[in-house]
């Protein structure tokens, strides 16, 4: 499975399905335009938190939002003790806005994610007032079977390499459904519709972003 932009017709189908399922959707030609729009949604002192995401990193979104005057909860600060980082992950549930990407978005309008600690998928379904799912159109899949394949062939192995994990997929570059202590594929989440009282906005970008 290649990591490439989805066909424009498939993108249109996905946007319509997401809207039918109750998600708000914004689409942009590039990450710069998306980051500008997101910045305009923020207000000074708004509490903002991120889930782990190479897409958000590629956009330089953290720095852009801090420049807007938001209060950024960063559990990855290098000087934080592990227990303090864990506590800050809990604080993220009280954020005004929570940002993450998706491992896959299906053409029938569902959000598919696989997590190691569960903090990302937990915040997606409960806690923050607003959730923004930022994804390149390379994340769009025709169905959940393709979404699983995408994690097994692209997202999972690449993230294990990036995180220096000692899992079989680091060598094979494909999921081996391992029993390693370093396994990051532990929590599988399918979000069909935003949970009750949560506002979830999907921001689609016509670029190849993230894994």
Number of C-alpha atoms within 10 A of each C-alpha: 9 8 16 14 17 19 11 11 9 17 21 13 15 23 25 16 17 24 15 13 16 16 21 16 17 15 18 16 12 16 25 14 14 19 20 13 14 17 17 10 8 17 13 12 13 16 19 24 28 24 21 15 20 16 20 22 13 12 18 14 21 19 11 15 22 15 11 15 14 19 17 19 17 17 22 14 10 9 9 13 12 12 9 13 17 14 12 17 21 15 15 25 21 17 23 18 23 25 25 23 29 22 26 30 32 26 21 20 25 24 26 23 23 22 19 14 12 17 17 25 22 14 25 27 18 17 20 23 16 19 26 20 20 26 30 28 26 24 29 28 26 17 15 18 10 16 21 20 17 22 23 20 21 20 23 26 26 19 19 20 15 10 12 11 17 14 22 19 22 19 11 11 18 19 20 13 12 13 9 11 9 15 18 19 21 11 15 13 18 15 16 16 18 20 13 8 10 17 16 24 20 23 23 26 23 18 18 18 25 22 24
